[in-house]
Amino acid sequence: MPWYAWLILILALGSILGSLLLLRDTAKKLPLTEEQLKRIHERNVEQDAKDSRER
């Protein structure tokens, strides 16, 4: 493979890796209250029960 093909390949992989690292660094947690977390957990339990009944 010629040298310029290797260069393009390295640049493409570097671009992908850089984008993933940037995305990880800029990700932020959602500030949820205790009540919201409780409702989310309750909904998850209800959905799990519904899924198990459907199977």
Summary of the structure (lengths in Angstrom):
residues: 55
radius of gyration: 22.1
end to end distance: 52.7
largest distance: 60.1
contacts: 89
relative contact order: 0.07
helix: 82%
strand: 0%
